[in-house]
Amino acid sequence: MEDKFKAALKMGVIPVVTIDDVNSAAHLAEALIEGGLPCAEITFRTAAATEVIKKLSTRGDLIVGAGTVLNTEQAKHAVDNGASFVISPSLNPKVVTYCLDAGIPVVPGVSTPTEIGMAMDMGLSILKFFPAEAFGGLTTLRAISAPFNRVEFIPTGGIGPKNLIEYLRHSKVIACAGSWMVKSKLIVEKKFDEITRLTQEAVLLVRKARQS
């Protein structure tokens, strides 16, 4: 699990997917893989999340994680169905403890120094800065992360082509997460070619960020 999570982080950007049609899952996977980003965070915002995670995690060519995990029941569903990592919008000690006991990487959401300190006490060193742009973006992240040398962040919320490079160039950012290349509307309308195109653009932005 840890190796897959590290591989996902190396990609620089994690697509955040909200999907309610299991039958579209395979097409989505192909679009992401063709676009050069074989990774997906499937959010528990729809009833199809568990089945989609199960379907995609068996492929072997896509790293699949679970997102918007709010409680231990969802975390268990994610782990039992093959998720390689769990991401939550908040710092829920029960979710963190469950995932650590299960041996699966977990990334809770934080937005204050107090939450960062609490997460560190739980043994975590990679945290989700959420909602990034709504909480002041990089200005806030620089300020709240400064005292915590051993923590890295995955900013999420308001991340897109216009600010991805700037975020990735910050020394405390290990990767970003966003949904702009996999918007629900594109999936519903089966515009998988567009998802591939947007994914390719995201990959190029990651490369550009890392070249400097």
Residue pairs with C-beta under 8 A, 6 or more apart in sequence:
1 84
1 85
1 103
1 104
1 105
2 105
4 63
4 84
4 85
5 63
5 65
5 84
5 85
5 105
7 39
7 63
8 14
8 39
8 63
8 65
8 84
8 85
8 175
9 126
9 154
9 174
9 175
10 175
11 37
11 38
11 39
11 175
11 203
11 206
12 168
12 175
12 176
12 203
12 206
12 209
12 210
13 37
13 159
13 164
13 168
13 175
13 176
13 177
13 178
13 202
13 203
13 205
13 206
14 39
14 40
14 41
14 65
14 154
14 175
14 176
14 177
14 178
15 32
15 37
15 39
15 40
15 41
15 177
15 178
15 179
15 181
15 182
15 199
16 41
16 43
16 67
16 156
16 177
16 178
16 179
16 182
17 28
17 40
17 41
17 42
17 43
17 52
17 67
17 179
17 182
17 187
18 43
18 45
18 46
18 179
18 184
19 25
19 28
19 42
19 46
19 48
19 49
19 52
19 184
19 187
20 46
20 47
20 48
20 184
21 48
21 187
21 188
22 48
22 51
22 52
22 55
24 187
24 188
24 190
25 52
25 55
25 56
26 55
26 56
27 190
27 192
28 40
28 182
28 187
28 192
28 195
29 40
29 56
29 59
29 61
29 62
30 192
31 192
31 193
31 195
31 196
31 199
32 38
32 39
32 40
32 62
32 182
32 195
32 196
32 199
33 61
33 62
34 196
34 199
35 181
35 195
35 196
35 197
35 198
35 199
35 200
35 202
35 203
36 199
36 200
36 203
37 181
37 199
37 202
37 203
38 61
38 62
38 63
39 62
39 63
39 64
39 65
40 56
40 62
40 63
40 64
40 65
40 182
41 65
41 66
41 67
41 85
41 87
41 177
42 49
42 52
42 53
42 56
42 64
42 65
42 66
42 67
42 83
43 49
43 66
43 67
43 68
44 50
44 66
44 67
44 68
44 69
44 70
44 74
44 77
44 78
45 68
49 66
49 77
50 77
50 78
50 81
51 81
53 64
53 66
53 77
53 78
53 81
53 82
53 83
54 81
54 82
56 62
56 64
56 82
57 64
57 81
57 82
57 83
57 84
58 82
63 84
64 82
64 83
64 84
65 78
65 83
65 84
65 85
65 86
65 87
66 74
66 75
66 77
66 78
66 83
66 85
66 86
66 87
67 87
67 88
67 177
68 87
68 88
68 89
69 75
69 78
69 86
69 87
69 88
69 95
70 88
70 89
70 90
70 92
70 95
71 92
71 94
71 95
72 94
72 95
72 98
75 86
75 95
75 98
75 99
75 102
75 106
76 98
78 86
78 104
79 86
79 99
79 102
79 104
83 104
84 104
84 105
85 104
85 105
85 106
85 107
86 95
86 99
86 104
86 105
86 106
86 107
87 106
87 107
87 108
87 109
87 128
87 154
87 156
87 177
88 95
88 106
88 107
88 108
88 109
88 128
89 109
89 128
89 130
90 108
90 109
91 108
91 109
91 110
91 115
91 118
91 119
92 108
93 122
95 106
95 108
96 106
96 108
96 119
96 122
96 124
97 122
99 105
99 106
100 106
100 122
100 123
105 126
106 124
107 124
107 126
107 127
107 128
107 154
108 119
108 124
108 127
108 128
109 127
109 128
109 129
109 130
109 156
110 116
110 119
110 127
110 128
110 129
110 130
111 129
111 130
111 131
111 135
111 140
111 144
112 144
113 144
113 147
113 148
116 127
116 144
116 145
116 148
116 151
117 148
119 127
119 151
120 148
120 150
120 151
124 151
125 150
125 151
125 152
126 151
126 152
126 153
126 154
126 174
127 151
127 152
127 153
127 154
128 153
128 154
128 155
128 156
128 177
129 135
129 141
129 153
129 154
129 155
129 156
130 155
130 156
130 157
131 156
131 157
131 158
132 141
132 155
132 156
132 157
132 158
132 159
132 167
133 157
133 158
133 159
133 163
134 157
134 158
135 157
137 158
137 163
138 163
138 166
138 167
138 170
141 153
141 155
141 170
141 172
141 173
142 170
142 172
145 151
145 153
145 172
151 172
152 172
152 173
152 174
153 172
153 173
153 174
154 173
154 174
154 175
154 176
154 177
155 167
155 173
155 176
155 177
156 176
156 177
156 178
159 167
159 176
159 177
159 178
159 180
160 178
160 180
161 180
161 201
161 202
161 205
164 176
164 178
164 202
164 205
164 206
164 209
165 205
165 208
165 209
167 173
167 176
168 175
168 176
168 205
168 206
168 209
168 210
169 209
169 212
180 198
180 202
181 195
181 198
181 199
181 201
181 202
182 195
182 198
182 199
186 192
186 194
186 195
187 195
